[in-house]
Amino acid sequence: MPTHLTKTDNSLPRRRAFVYNGGFVFQKHLREIMALAGYDIKIGRPRADDCVAVWGTSPTAWRGEAMAQKSNVPLVRVEDAFLRSLFPARVKNEPPLGLMIDTSGLHFDAARISDLERILLEDPLDNGALLTRAKYAIERIKKAHLSKYAACDLEAPLPDPGYVLVVDQVRNDASVRASKGNDALFSEMLYWAQDEHPAARIVIKTHPETRHGVRQGYYGSEHCTDKISLYDGAASPYQLLENAVAVYTVSSQMGFEAILAGHKPRVERRSCRMERVQYSTLETRTFSQIFRPAWTTLILKGSKPAGTERAAPNDMGQRACADRHSAN
Protein backbone atom coordinates (compact mmCIF):
# COMPACT_ATOMS: atom_id res chain seq x y z
CA MET A 1 0.00 0.00 0.00
CA PRO A 2 1.21 3.58 -0.53
CA THR A 3 3.22 4.72 2.46
CA HIS A 4 4.11 8.38 3.00
CA LEU A 5 4.83 8.91 6.67
CA THR A 6 6.49 11.65 8.65
CA LYS A 7 6.50 9.95 12.04
CA THR A 8 5.70 6.53 13.42
CA ASP A 9 2.02 5.68 13.19
CA ASN A 10 1.22 4.14 16.56
CA SER A 11 -2.03 2.69 15.18
CA LEU A 12 -0.06 0.29 12.99
CA PRO A 13 0.98 -3.02 14.57
CA ARG A 14 4.73 -3.52 14.63
CA ARG A 15 6.23 -6.54 12.95
CA ARG A 16 9.74 -7.83 12.41
CA ALA A 17 10.64 -7.98 8.73
CA PHE A 18 13.54 -10.25 7.86
CA VAL A 19 15.52 -9.31 4.78
CA TYR A 20 18.08 -11.01 2.54
CA ASN A 21 19.01 -8.02 0.41
CA GLY A 22 21.89 -5.73 1.33
CA GLY A 23 19.95 -2.60 0.38
CA PHE A 24 17.64 -2.93 3.37
CA VAL A 25 20.61 -3.43 5.68
CA PHE A 26 22.95 -0.70 4.47
CA GLN A 27 20.51 2.00 3.35
CA LYS A 28 19.42 3.82 6.49
CA HIS A 29 16.72 5.71 4.61
CA LEU A 30 14.94 2.49 3.64
CA ARG A 31 15.08 1.18 7.20
CA GLU A 32 13.63 4.43 8.53
CA ILE A 33 10.69 4.42 6.12
CA MET A 34 10.00 0.76 6.88
CA ALA A 35 10.12 1.52 10.61
CA LEU A 36 7.66 4.39 10.17
CA ALA A 37 5.33 1.93 8.47
CA GLY A 38 5.59 -0.53 11.35
CA TYR A 39 8.28 -2.89 10.05
CA ASP A 40 11.52 -3.44 12.00
CA ILE A 41 14.25 -4.72 9.66
CA LYS A 42 16.01 -7.83 10.96
CA ILE A 43 18.55 -10.40 9.76
CA GLY A 44 18.27 -14.10 10.47
CA ARG A 45 15.45 -16.60 10.30
CA PRO A 46 11.87 -15.43 10.88
CA ARG A 47 9.49 -16.87 13.44
CA ALA A 48 5.78 -17.53 13.07
CA ASP A 49 4.67 -13.95 13.79
CA ASP A 50 7.34 -12.33 11.59
CA CYS A 51 7.44 -11.62 7.86
CA VAL A 52 10.00 -11.47 5.06
CA ALA A 53 10.54 -8.32 2.99
CA VAL A 54 11.98 -8.36 -0.53
CA TRP A 55 12.67 -5.60 -3.00
CA GLY A 56 10.14 -6.00 -5.80
CA THR A 57 11.20 -8.67 -8.25
CA SER A 58 14.92 -7.90 -7.97
CA PRO A 59 17.54 -10.57 -8.74
CA THR A 60 17.90 -11.19 -4.99
CA ALA A 61 14.18 -11.43 -4.27
CA TRP A 62 14.26 -15.22 -4.67
CA ARG A 63 16.19 -15.51 -1.41
CA GLY A 64 13.42 -13.91 0.61
CA GLU A 65 10.73 -15.73 -1.35
CA ALA A 66 12.36 -19.07 -0.57
CA MET A 67 12.79 -18.22 3.12
CA ALA A 68 9.19 -17.02 3.44
CA GLN A 69 7.94 -20.25 1.91
CA LYS A 70 10.26 -22.39 4.00
CA SER A 71 9.32 -20.60 7.22
CA ASN A 72 5.64 -20.30 6.30
CA VAL A 73 5.51 -16.56 7.00
CA PRO A 74 4.02 -13.70 4.96
CA LEU A 75 6.01 -12.09 2.15
CA VAL A 76 6.06 -8.32 1.81
CA ARG A 77 7.20 -6.70 -1.42
CA VAL A 78 8.72 -3.24 -1.37
CA GLU A 79 9.21 -0.86 -4.28
CA ASP A 80 9.76 2.82 -4.98
CA ALA A 81 6.70 5.01 -4.47
CA PHE A 82 5.00 6.75 -7.39
CA LEU A 83 6.80 9.93 -6.31
CA ARG A 84 10.36 8.74 -5.86
CA SER A 85 12.96 11.49 -6.15
CA LEU A 86 14.23 14.32 -8.32
CA PHE A 87 16.52 12.08 -10.37
CA PRO A 88 16.81 8.33 -10.92
CA ALA A 89 19.01 6.54 -8.38
CA ARG A 90 21.52 5.61 -11.09
CA VAL A 91 21.93 9.28 -12.00
CA LYS A 92 22.23 11.09 -8.65
CA ASN A 93 22.18 8.19 -6.16
CA GLU A 94 19.17 9.75 -4.43
CA PRO A 95 17.20 7.57 -1.99
CA PRO A 96 13.42 7.23 -2.47
CA LEU A 97 11.13 9.69 -0.75
CA GLY A 98 8.56 6.97 -0.20
CA LEU A 99 7.94 3.26 -0.61
CA MET A 100 5.19 1.00 -1.86
CA ILE A 101 4.85 -1.68 0.82
CA ASP A 102 2.57 -4.40 -0.50
CA THR A 103 1.55 -7.54 1.38
CA SER A 104 -0.04 -9.15 -1.69
CA GLY A 105 1.98 -8.43 -4.82
CA LEU A 106 3.21 -5.51 -6.92
CA HIS A 107 1.15 -2.90 -8.73
CA PHE A 108 3.02 -3.59 -11.99
CA ASP A 109 2.92 -7.39 -11.81
CA ALA A 110 -0.09 -8.94 -13.54
CA ALA A 111 0.70 -12.40 -12.15
CA ARG A 112 -0.84 -11.64 -8.75
CA ILE A 113 -3.22 -9.17 -7.18
CA SER A 114 -1.75 -6.28 -5.18
CA ASP A 115 -2.94 -4.38 -2.13
CA LEU A 116 -3.54 -1.34 -4.31
CA GLU A 117 -5.75 -3.32 -6.66
CA ARG A 118 -7.75 -4.62 -3.73
CA ILE A 119 -8.39 -1.02 -2.72
CA LEU A 120 -9.55 -0.18 -6.24
CA LEU A 121 -11.90 -3.16 -6.37
CA GLU A 122 -13.16 -3.61 -2.84
CA ASP A 123 -12.79 -0.52 -0.69
CA PRO A 124 -15.99 1.60 -0.76
CA LEU A 125 -13.98 4.70 0.13
CA ASP A 126 -17.05 6.35 1.56
CA ASN A 127 -15.01 8.73 3.68
CA GLY A 128 -15.76 12.11 2.12
CA ALA A 129 -12.90 13.86 3.89
CA LEU A 130 -10.43 11.24 2.64
CA LEU A 131 -11.64 11.55 -0.95
CA THR A 132 -11.47 15.33 -0.78
CA ARG A 133 -7.92 15.08 0.50
CA ALA A 134 -7.01 12.67 -2.32
CA LYS A 135 -8.58 14.93 -4.96
CA TYR A 136 -6.66 17.89 -3.57
CA ALA A 137 -3.45 15.84 -3.62
CA ILE A 138 -3.98 14.94 -7.29
CA GLU A 139 -4.45 18.59 -8.21
CA ARG A 140 -1.32 19.56 -6.30
CA ILE A 141 0.66 16.78 -8.00
CA LYS A 142 -0.37 18.04 -11.42
CA LYS A 143 0.11 21.71 -10.60
CA ALA A 144 3.58 21.06 -9.16
CA HIS A 145 4.46 18.75 -12.09
CA LEU A 146 5.41 15.92 -9.75
CA SER A 147 6.29 12.57 -11.25
CA LYS A 148 8.38 9.56 -10.27
CA TYR A 149 11.45 11.61 -11.14
CA ALA A 150 10.37 15.17 -10.51
CA ALA A 151 13.36 17.11 -11.86
CA CYS A 152 12.01 18.90 -14.91
CA ASP A 153 12.46 22.14 -16.81
CA LEU A 154 9.15 23.93 -17.32
CA GLU A 155 10.86 26.19 -19.87
CA ALA A 156 12.22 23.32 -21.95
CA PRO A 157 11.23 23.31 -25.64
CA LEU A 158 8.18 21.18 -26.41
CA PRO A 159 6.99 19.50 -29.60
CA ASP A 160 4.18 21.29 -31.37
CA PRO A 161 0.80 20.14 -29.98
CA GLY A 162 -1.23 17.44 -31.68
CA TYR A 163 1.21 14.54 -31.58
CA VAL A 164 0.84 10.94 -30.49
CA LEU A 165 3.07 10.27 -27.49
CA VAL A 166 4.84 6.89 -27.35
CA VAL A 167 6.58 6.31 -24.01
CA ASP A 168 9.90 4.49 -24.05
CA GLN A 169 11.26 2.55 -21.06
CA VAL A 170 14.63 1.16 -20.03
CA ARG A 171 15.52 -2.30 -21.25
CA ASN A 172 14.66 -5.18 -18.96
CA ASP A 173 13.18 -2.94 -16.29
CA ALA A 174 11.27 -4.87 -13.63
CA SER A 175 7.91 -3.50 -14.76
CA VAL A 176 8.69 -4.41 -18.38
CA ARG A 177 9.67 -7.96 -17.43
CA ALA A 178 6.58 -8.38 -15.24
CA SER A 179 4.45 -7.13 -18.13
CA LYS A 180 6.04 -9.57 -20.60
CA GLY A 181 7.52 -6.70 -22.56
CA ASN A 182 10.27 -7.12 -25.16
CA ASP A 183 11.58 -5.60 -28.40
CA ALA A 184 8.73 -7.12 -30.38
CA LEU A 185 6.10 -5.58 -28.11
CA PHE A 186 7.64 -2.12 -28.29
CA SER A 187 7.85 -2.44 -32.08
CA GLU A 188 4.20 -3.47 -32.16
CA MET A 189 3.28 -0.49 -30.02
CA LEU A 190 4.99 1.92 -32.41
CA TYR A 191 3.29 0.22 -35.36
CA TRP A 192 -0.17 0.62 -33.85
CA ALA A 193 0.50 4.24 -32.95
CA GLN A 194 1.17 4.94 -36.64
CA ASP A 195 -1.60 2.69 -37.95
CA GLU A 196 -4.30 4.19 -35.75
CA HIS A 197 -3.14 7.79 -36.25
CA PRO A 198 -1.90 7.91 -39.86
CA ALA A 199 -2.07 11.69 -40.10
CA ALA A 200 -0.44 12.45 -36.76
CA ARG A 201 3.16 13.00 -35.82
CA ILE A 202 4.68 10.44 -33.43
CA VAL A 203 6.82 11.67 -30.54
CA ILE A 204 8.78 9.02 -28.62
CA LYS A 205 9.54 10.15 -25.09
CA THR A 206 12.93 8.94 -23.93
CA HIS A 207 13.20 7.57 -20.39
CA PRO A 208 15.11 9.82 -17.94
CA GLU A 209 17.78 7.16 -17.35
CA THR A 210 18.32 6.86 -21.10
CA ARG A 211 18.46 10.64 -21.44
CA HIS A 212 21.24 10.73 -18.82
CA GLY A 213 23.12 7.92 -20.56
CA VAL A 214 22.95 5.31 -17.79
CA ARG A 215 20.56 2.75 -19.34
CA GLN A 216 19.38 1.92 -22.83
CA GLY A 217 15.81 2.15 -24.01
CA TYR A 218 13.89 0.26 -26.68
CA TYR A 219 13.85 3.10 -29.20
CA GLY A 220 16.66 5.02 -30.85
CA SER A 221 17.51 7.20 -33.81
CA GLU A 222 16.93 4.25 -36.10
CA HIS A 223 13.20 4.59 -35.44
CA CYS A 224 13.05 8.23 -36.53
CA THR A 225 11.42 9.20 -39.82
CA ASP A 226 9.88 12.35 -41.23
CA LYS A 227 6.89 11.70 -38.93
CA ILE A 228 8.58 10.04 -35.95
CA SER A 229 10.92 11.91 -33.62
CA LEU A 230 12.63 11.27 -30.30
CA TYR A 231 12.07 13.66 -27.41
CA ASP A 232 14.85 13.59 -24.82
CA GLY A 233 14.18 16.98 -23.27
CA ALA A 234 13.57 17.69 -19.59
CA ALA A 235 9.98 18.89 -19.88
CA SER A 236 7.40 17.82 -17.33
CA PRO A 237 5.45 14.66 -18.22
CA TYR A 238 2.26 16.65 -17.68
CA GLN A 239 3.32 19.22 -20.27
CA LEU A 240 3.86 16.43 -22.79
CA LEU A 241 0.55 14.79 -21.86
CA GLU A 242 -1.36 18.05 -22.17
CA ASN A 243 -0.25 18.52 -25.78
CA ALA A 244 -0.75 14.89 -26.87
CA VAL A 245 -3.82 13.52 -28.64
CA ALA A 246 -2.99 9.92 -27.67
CA VAL A 247 -0.57 8.13 -25.39
CA TYR A 248 0.92 4.65 -25.87
CA THR A 249 2.85 2.80 -23.20
CA VAL A 250 3.86 -0.73 -22.29
CA SER A 251 4.14 -0.40 -18.52
CA SER A 252 5.35 3.10 -17.77
CA GLN A 253 3.99 5.04 -14.82
CA MET A 254 3.14 7.72 -17.37
CA GLY A 255 0.08 5.60 -18.18
CA PHE A 256 -1.19 6.33 -14.69
CA GLU A 257 -0.19 9.99 -14.95
CA ALA A 258 -2.07 10.18 -18.25
CA ILE A 259 -5.21 9.13 -16.38
CA LEU A 260 -4.65 11.85 -13.80
CA ALA A 261 -4.26 14.33 -16.67
CA GLY A 262 -7.33 13.06 -18.56
CA HIS A 263 -11.09 12.98 -18.23
CA LYS A 264 -13.85 10.44 -17.59
CA PRO A 265 -13.28 7.64 -20.11
CA ARG A 266 -15.51 5.94 -22.61
CA VAL A 267 -14.57 2.25 -22.75
CA GLU A 268 -14.92 0.51 -26.11
CA ARG A 269 -14.53 -3.19 -26.89
CA ARG A 270 -12.48 -4.12 -29.93
CA SER A 271 -12.38 -7.34 -31.89
CA CYS A 272 -8.66 -7.78 -31.26
CA ARG A 273 -9.41 -7.86 -27.50
CA MET A 274 -7.64 -4.55 -27.08
CA GLU A 275 -9.59 -2.29 -24.77
CA ARG A 276 -9.54 1.39 -25.55
CA VAL A 277 -10.22 4.28 -23.21
CA GLN A 278 -11.12 7.49 -25.00
CA TYR A 279 -10.81 10.72 -23.05
CA SER A 280 -12.36 13.93 -24.24
CA THR A 281 -8.89 15.18 -25.16
CA LEU A 282 -6.61 12.21 -24.58
CA GLU A 283 -6.44 8.55 -25.44
CA THR A 284 -4.23 6.24 -23.44
CA ARG A 285 -3.32 2.73 -24.46
CA THR A 286 -1.10 0.25 -22.71
CA PHE A 287 0.28 -2.84 -24.42
CA SER A 288 0.59 -4.98 -21.35
CA GLN A 289 -1.01 -5.68 -18.02
CA ILE A 290 0.60 -2.87 -16.06
CA PHE A 291 -1.52 -2.03 -13.01
CA ARG A 292 -3.28 -5.38 -13.62
CA PRO A 293 -6.44 -5.98 -15.64
CA ALA A 294 -8.69 -4.67 -12.88
CA TRP A 295 -7.43 -1.16 -13.53
CA THR A 296 -9.90 -0.76 -16.39
CA THR A 297 -9.17 2.89 -16.97
CA LEU A 298 -5.96 1.75 -18.62
CA ILE A 299 -5.92 -0.14 -21.89
CA LEU A 300 -5.10 -3.79 -21.56
CA LYS A 301 -4.15 -6.22 -24.29
CA GLY A 302 -5.75 -9.44 -23.17
CA SER A 303 -8.86 -10.74 -21.46
CA LYS A 304 -10.50 -8.89 -18.61
CA PRO A 305 -11.88 -10.71 -15.58
CA ALA A 306 -15.51 -10.32 -14.65
CA GLY A 307 -16.47 -7.55 -12.26
CA THR A 308 -13.53 -5.28 -12.99
CA GLU A 309 -15.26 -2.38 -14.78
CA ARG A 310 -15.63 -0.34 -11.65
CA ALA A 311 -12.96 2.31 -11.48
CA ALA A 312 -13.42 5.56 -13.39
CA PRO A 313 -10.30 7.72 -13.81
CA ASN A 314 -11.13 10.27 -11.13
CA ASP A 315 -12.28 7.46 -8.86
CA MET A 316 -9.14 5.42 -9.53
CA GLY A 317 -6.85 8.38 -9.09
CA GLN A 318 -8.42 9.24 -5.76
CA ARG A 319 -8.27 5.63 -4.60
CA ALA A 320 -4.61 5.32 -5.58
CA CYS A 321 -3.71 8.60 -3.91
CA ALA A 322 -5.78 8.13 -0.78
CA ASP A 323 -3.44 7.91 2.20
CA ARG A 324 -4.91 5.87 5.02
CA HIS A 325 -1.71 5.61 6.99
CA SER A 326 -0.37 9.14 7.10
CA ALA A 327 0.80 10.68 10.31
CA ASN A 328 0.88 14.42 10.82
C-alpha positions as CSV (number, residue, x, y, z in Angstrom):
1,M,0.0,0.0,0.0
2,P,1.2,3.6,-0.5
3,T,3.2,4.7,2.5
4,H,4.1,8.4,3.0
5,L,4.8,8.9,6.7
6,T,6.5,11.7,8.7
7,K,6.5,9.9,12.0
8,T,5.7,6.5,13.4
9,D,2.0,5.7,13.2
10,N,1.2,4.1,16.6
11,S,-2.0,2.7,15.2
12,L,-0.1,0.3,13.0
13,P,1.0,-3.0,14.6
14,R,4.7,-3.5,14.6
15,R,6.2,-6.5,13.0
16,R,9.7,-7.8,12.4
17,A,10.6,-8.0,8.7
18,F,13.5,-10.2,7.9
19,V,15.5,-9.3,4.8
20,Y,18.1,-11.0,2.5
21,N,19.0,-8.0,0.4
22,G,21.9,-5.7,1.3
23,G,20.0,-2.6,0.4
24,F,17.6,-2.9,3.4
25,V,20.6,-3.4,5.7
26,F,23.0,-0.7,4.5
27,Q,20.5,2.0,3.4
28,K,19.4,3.8,6.5
29,H,16.7,5.7,4.6
30,L,14.9,2.5,3.6
31,R,15.1,1.2,7.2
32,E,13.6,4.4,8.5
33,I,10.7,4.4,6.1
34,M,10.0,0.8,6.9
35,A,10.1,1.5,10.6
36,L,7.7,4.4,10.2
37,A,5.3,1.9,8.5
38,G,5.6,-0.5,11.4
39,Y,8.3,-2.9,10.0
40,D,11.5,-3.4,12.0
41,I,14.2,-4.7,9.7
42,K,16.0,-7.8,11.0
43,I,18.6,-10.4,9.8
44,G,18.3,-14.1,10.5
45,R,15.5,-16.6,10.3
46,P,11.9,-15.4,10.9
47,R,9.5,-16.9,13.4
48,A,5.8,-17.5,13.1
49,D,4.7,-14.0,13.8
50,D,7.3,-12.3,11.6
51,C,7.4,-11.6,7.9
52,V,10.0,-11.5,5.1
53,A,10.5,-8.3,3.0
54,V,12.0,-8.4,-0.5
55,W,12.7,-5.6,-3.0
56,G,10.1,-6.0,-5.8
57,T,11.2,-8.7,-8.3
58,S,14.9,-7.9,-8.0
59,P,17.5,-10.6,-8.7
60,T,17.9,-11.2,-5.0
61,A,14.2,-11.4,-4.3
62,W,14.3,-15.2,-4.7
63,R,16.2,-15.5,-1.4
64,G,13.4,-13.9,0.6
65,E,10.7,-15.7,-1.3
66,A,12.4,-19.1,-0.6
67,M,12.8,-18.2,3.1
68,A,9.2,-17.0,3.4
69,Q,7.9,-20.2,1.9
70,K,10.3,-22.4,4.0
71,S,9.3,-20.6,7.2
72,N,5.6,-20.3,6.3
73,V,5.5,-16.6,7.0
74,P,4.0,-13.7,5.0
75,L,6.0,-12.1,2.2
76,V,6.1,-8.3,1.8
77,R,7.2,-6.7,-1.4
78,V,8.7,-3.2,-1.4
79,E,9.2,-0.9,-4.3
80,D,9.8,2.8,-5.0
81,A,6.7,5.0,-4.5
82,F,5.0,6.7,-7.4
83,L,6.8,9.9,-6.3
84,R,10.4,8.7,-5.9
85,S,13.0,11.5,-6.1
86,L,14.2,14.3,-8.3
87,F,16.5,12.1,-10.4
88,P,16.8,8.3,-10.9
89,A,19.0,6.5,-8.4
90,R,21.5,5.6,-11.1
91,V,21.9,9.3,-12.0
92,K,22.2,11.1,-8.7
93,N,22.2,8.2,-6.2
94,E,19.2,9.8,-4.4
95,P,17.2,7.6,-2.0
96,P,13.4,7.2,-2.5
97,L,11.1,9.7,-0.7
98,G,8.6,7.0,-0.2
99,L,7.9,3.3,-0.6
100,M,5.2,1.0,-1.9
101,I,4.9,-1.7,0.8
102,D,2.6,-4.4,-0.5
103,T,1.5,-7.5,1.4
104,S,0.0,-9.2,-1.7
105,G,2.0,-8.4,-4.8
106,L,3.2,-5.5,-6.9
107,H,1.1,-2.9,-8.7
108,F,3.0,-3.6,-12.0
109,D,2.9,-7.4,-11.8
110,A,-0.1,-8.9,-13.5
111,A,0.7,-12.4,-12.2
112,R,-0.8,-11.6,-8.8
113,I,-3.2,-9.2,-7.2
114,S,-1.8,-6.3,-5.2
115,D,-2.9,-4.4,-2.1
116,L,-3.5,-1.3,-4.3
117,E,-5.7,-3.3,-6.7
118,R,-7.8,-4.6,-3.7
119,I,-8.4,-1.0,-2.7
120,L,-9.5,-0.2,-6.2
121,L,-11.9,-3.2,-6.4
122,E,-13.2,-3.6,-2.8
123,D,-12.8,-0.5,-0.7
124,P,-16.0,1.6,-0.8
125,L,-14.0,4.7,0.1
126,D,-17.1,6.4,1.6
127,N,-15.0,8.7,3.7
128,G,-15.8,12.1,2.1
129,A,-12.9,13.9,3.9
130,L,-10.4,11.2,2.6
131,L,-11.6,11.6,-1.0
132,T,-11.5,15.3,-0.8
133,R,-7.9,15.1,0.5
134,A,-7.0,12.7,-2.3
135,K,-8.6,14.9,-5.0
136,Y,-6.7,17.9,-3.6
137,A,-3.4,15.8,-3.6
138,I,-4.0,14.9,-7.3
139,E,-4.4,18.6,-8.2
140,R,-1.3,19.6,-6.3
141,I,0.7,16.8,-8.0
142,K,-0.4,18.0,-11.4
143,K,0.1,21.7,-10.6
144,A,3.6,21.1,-9.2
145,H,4.5,18.7,-12.1
146,L,5.4,15.9,-9.8
147,S,6.3,12.6,-11.2
148,K,8.4,9.6,-10.3
149,Y,11.5,11.6,-11.1
150,A,10.4,15.2,-10.5
151,A,13.4,17.1,-11.9
152,C,12.0,18.9,-14.9
153,D,12.5,22.1,-16.8
154,L,9.2,23.9,-17.3
155,E,10.9,26.2,-19.9
156,A,12.2,23.3,-22.0
157,P,11.2,23.3,-25.6
158,L,8.2,21.2,-26.4
159,P,7.0,19.5,-29.6
160,D,4.2,21.3,-31.4
161,P,0.8,20.1,-30.0
162,G,-1.2,17.4,-31.7
163,Y,1.2,14.5,-31.6
164,V,0.8,10.9,-30.5
165,L,3.1,10.3,-27.5
166,V,4.8,6.9,-27.4
167,V,6.6,6.3,-24.0
168,D,9.9,4.5,-24.0
169,Q,11.3,2.6,-21.1
170,V,14.6,1.2,-20.0
171,R,15.5,-2.3,-21.2
172,N,14.7,-5.2,-19.0
173,D,13.2,-2.9,-16.3
174,A,11.3,-4.9,-13.6
175,S,7.9,-3.5,-14.8
176,V,8.7,-4.4,-18.4
177,R,9.7,-8.0,-17.4
178,A,6.6,-8.4,-15.2
179,S,4.5,-7.1,-18.1
180,K,6.0,-9.6,-20.6
181,G,7.5,-6.7,-22.6
182,N,10.3,-7.1,-25.2
183,D,11.6,-5.6,-28.4
184,A,8.7,-7.1,-30.4
185,L,6.1,-5.6,-28.1
186,F,7.6,-2.1,-28.3
187,S,7.9,-2.4,-32.1
188,E,4.2,-3.5,-32.2
189,M,3.3,-0.5,-30.0
190,L,5.0,1.9,-32.4
191,Y,3.3,0.2,-35.4
192,W,-0.2,0.6,-33.9
193,A,0.5,4.2,-33.0
194,Q,1.2,4.9,-36.6
195,D,-1.6,2.7,-37.9
196,E,-4.3,4.2,-35.8
197,H,-3.1,7.8,-36.2
198,P,-1.9,7.9,-39.9
199,A,-2.1,11.7,-40.1
200,A,-0.4,12.5,-36.8
201,R,3.2,13.0,-35.8
202,I,4.7,10.4,-33.4
203,V,6.8,11.7,-30.5
204,I,8.8,9.0,-28.6
205,K,9.5,10.1,-25.1
206,T,12.9,8.9,-23.9
207,H,13.2,7.6,-20.4
208,P,15.1,9.8,-17.9
209,E,17.8,7.2,-17.3
210,T,18.3,6.9,-21.1
211,R,18.5,10.6,-21.4
212,H,21.2,10.7,-18.8
213,G,23.1,7.9,-20.6
214,V,23.0,5.3,-17.8
215,R,20.6,2.8,-19.3
216,Q,19.4,1.9,-22.8
217,G,15.8,2.2,-24.0
218,Y,13.9,0.3,-26.7
219,Y,13.9,3.1,-29.2
220,G,16.7,5.0,-30.9
221,S,17.5,7.2,-33.8
222,E,16.9,4.3,-36.1
223,H,13.2,4.6,-35.4
224,C,13.1,8.2,-36.5
225,T,11.4,9.2,-39.8
226,D,9.9,12.3,-41.2
227,K,6.9,11.7,-38.9
228,I,8.6,10.0,-35.9
229,S,10.9,11.9,-33.6
230,L,12.6,11.3,-30.3
231,Y,12.1,13.7,-27.4
232,D,14.8,13.6,-24.8
233,G,14.2,17.0,-23.3
234,A,13.6,17.7,-19.6
235,A,10.0,18.9,-19.9
236,S,7.4,17.8,-17.3
237,P,5.5,14.7,-18.2
238,Y,2.3,16.6,-17.7
239,Q,3.3,19.2,-20.3
240,L,3.9,16.4,-22.8
241,L,0.6,14.8,-21.9
242,E,-1.4,18.1,-22.2
243,N,-0.3,18.5,-25.8
244,A,-0.7,14.9,-26.9
245,V,-3.8,13.5,-28.6
246,A,-3.0,9.9,-27.7
247,V,-0.6,8.1,-25.4
248,Y,0.9,4.7,-25.9
249,T,2.9,2.8,-23.2
250,V,3.9,-0.7,-22.3
251,S,4.1,-0.4,-18.5
252,S,5.4,3.1,-17.8
253,Q,4.0,5.0,-14.8
254,M,3.1,7.7,-17.4
255,G,0.1,5.6,-18.2
256,F,-1.2,6.3,-14.7
257,E,-0.2,10.0,-15.0
258,A,-2.1,10.2,-18.3
259,I,-5.2,9.1,-16.4
260,L,-4.6,11.9,-13.8
261,A,-4.3,14.3,-16.7
262,G,-7.3,13.1,-18.6
263,H,-11.1,13.0,-18.2
264,K,-13.8,10.4,-17.6
265,P,-13.3,7.6,-20.1
266,R,-15.5,5.9,-22.6
267,V,-14.6,2.3,-22.8
268,E,-14.9,0.5,-26.1
269,R,-14.5,-3.2,-26.9
270,R,-12.5,-4.1,-29.9
271,S,-12.4,-7.3,-31.9
272,C,-8.7,-7.8,-31.3
273,R,-9.4,-7.9,-27.5
274,M,-7.6,-4.5,-27.1
275,E,-9.6,-2.3,-24.8
276,R,-9.5,1.4,-25.5
277,V,-10.2,4.3,-23.2
278,Q,-11.1,7.5,-25.0
279,Y,-10.8,10.7,-23.1
280,S,-12.4,13.9,-24.2
281,T,-8.9,15.2,-25.2
282,L,-6.6,12.2,-24.6
283,E,-6.4,8.5,-25.4
284,T,-4.2,6.2,-23.4
285,R,-3.3,2.7,-24.5
286,T,-1.1,0.2,-22.7
287,F,0.3,-2.8,-24.4
288,S,0.6,-5.0,-21.4
289,Q,-1.0,-5.7,-18.0
290,I,0.6,-2.9,-16.1
291,F,-1.5,-2.0,-13.0
292,R,-3.3,-5.4,-13.6
293,P,-6.4,-6.0,-15.6
294,A,-8.7,-4.7,-12.9
295,W,-7.4,-1.2,-13.5
296,T,-9.9,-0.8,-16.4
297,T,-9.2,2.9,-17.0
298,L,-6.0,1.8,-18.6
299,I,-5.9,-0.1,-21.9
300,L,-5.1,-3.8,-21.6
301,K,-4.2,-6.2,-24.3
302,G,-5.7,-9.4,-23.2
303,S,-8.9,-10.7,-21.5
304,K,-10.5,-8.9,-18.6
305,P,-11.9,-10.7,-15.6
306,A,-15.5,-10.3,-14.6
307,G,-16.5,-7.6,-12.3
308,T,-13.5,-5.3,-13.0
309,E,-15.3,-2.4,-14.8
310,R,-15.6,-0.3,-11.6
311,A,-13.0,2.3,-11.5
312,A,-13.4,5.6,-13.4
313,P,-10.3,7.7,-13.8
314,N,-11.1,10.3,-11.1
315,D,-12.3,7.5,-8.9
316,M,-9.1,5.4,-9.5
317,G,-6.9,8.4,-9.1
318,Q,-8.4,9.2,-5.8
319,R,-8.3,5.6,-4.6
320,A,-4.6,5.3,-5.6
321,C,-3.7,8.6,-3.9
322,A,-5.8,8.1,-0.8
323,D,-3.4,7.9,2.2
324,R,-4.9,5.9,5.0
325,H,-1.7,5.6,7.0
326,S,-0.4,9.1,7.1
327,A,0.8,10.7,10.3
328,N,0.9,14.4,10.8
